[in-house]
Every structure is written in C-alpha cells, then in structure tokens.
C-alpha cells in the first residue's frame, strides 16, 4: 500500500509496508494514479493513453523506475 502527497513543491510517496519514503518526479507521482502494483516489465499500452501529457520515452523511463523500486521491495511491498 502506498500513500502519496505533495508538500512544499515536493512529490512524496510513502510505501506503508516497507516504511520507505520517496521524493519523486511529477511524472512518477502522476503515474501512480494508474499503476497499482505493476506485475509486468513492459509498459501497459493503456498507460500511454492515460499519461498523454508526457512523451512516450518519459513514460517508459518512469515505469521502469517504479518497477525497479518494486523489485527492490521499496514500493508496493507486500504486507
């Protein structure tokens, strides 16, 4: 489970189960509205449409960062 919020211009994401706190870019902050515990390494096609304010390369890079944090147990960590 994650909790995300903005404070003083910073985009902050807390992974409740691991206790990790992340300061992220706006694209990752926005993407977390559409990504719930990502299971696949490649970007889901629907995500490009949902993130149409960003370039495809930016979406790819942000999704990869989210997946790396998940694989490391620092985001969407299990209960």
C-alpha positions as CSV (number, residue, x, y, z in Angstrom):
1,X,0.0,0.0,0.0
2,X,1.3,3.5,-0.8
3,X,0.3,6.9,0.3
4,X,1.3,9.9,-1.9
5,X,1.1,13.6,-1.3
6,X,2.6,16.9,-2.3
7,X,4.3,19.2,0.2
8,X,6.1,22.5,-0.4
9,X,6.5,21.6,-4.1
10,X,7.9,18.1,-3.4
11,X,6.1,15.0,-4.6
12,X,6.3,12.4,-1.8
13,X,5.4,8.7,-1.9
14,X,5.3,6.5,1.2
15,X,5.4,2.8,0.9
16,X,3.5,2.0,4.1
17,X,4.6,-1.7,4.5
18,X,8.3,-1.1,4.0
19,X,8.4,2.4,5.6
20,X,10.3,3.7,2.6
21,X,9.7,7.4,1.7
22,X,10.5,8.6,-1.8
23,X,10.7,12.0,-3.3
24,X,9.7,11.5,-6.9
25,X,9.3,13.5,-10.2
26,X,5.9,14.7,-11.2
27,X,5.5,12.0,-13.9
28,X,6.0,9.2,-11.4
29,X,3.7,10.9,-8.9
30,X,1.0,11.2,-11.7
31,X,1.7,7.6,-13.0
32,X,1.0,6.1,-9.5
33,X,-2.7,7.1,-10.1
34,X,-2.8,4.5,-12.8
35,X,-0.3,1.9,-11.7
36,X,-1.3,-0.4,-8.9
37,X,1.3,-3.0,-8.0
38,X,2.9,-3.4,-11.5
39,X,3.3,-7.0,-12.5
40,X,4.9,-6.7,-15.9
41,X,8.2,-5.3,-17.1
42,X,6.8,-3.6,-20.2
43,X,4.6,-0.6,-20.0
44,X,0.9,-1.5,-20.4
45,X,-0.5,0.0,-23.6
46,X,-3.3,1.8,-21.8
47,X,-0.8,3.7,-19.7
48,X,0.4,5.7,-22.8
49,X,-3.1,7.0,-23.3
50,X,-3.6,7.8,-19.6
51,X,-0.3,9.6,-19.5
52,X,-0.8,11.5,-22.7
53,X,0.6,14.8,-21.3
54,X,4.1,13.1,-21.3
55,X,6.3,11.8,-24.1
56,X,6.4,8.0,-24.6
57,X,10.1,7.9,-23.6
58,X,9.3,9.7,-20.3
59,X,6.5,7.2,-19.6
60,X,8.9,4.3,-20.4
61,X,11.6,5.7,-18.0
62,X,9.2,6.4,-15.2
63,X,7.5,3.0,-15.4
64,X,11.0,1.4,-15.3
65,X,11.9,3.3,-12.2
66,X,8.6,2.2,-10.5
67,X,9.4,-1.4,-11.4
68,X,12.9,-1.2,-10.1
69,X,11.7,0.2,-6.7
70,X,9.1,-2.6,-6.6
71,X,11.7,-5.3,-7.3
72,X,13.9,-3.9,-4.6
73,X,11.0,-4.1,-2.1
74,X,10.8,-0.3,-1.7
75,X,7.4,0.3,-3.4
76,X,4.3,-1.8,-3.4
77,X,6.0,-4.0,-0.9
78,X,3.9,-7.0,0.5
79,X,2.1,-6.8,3.8
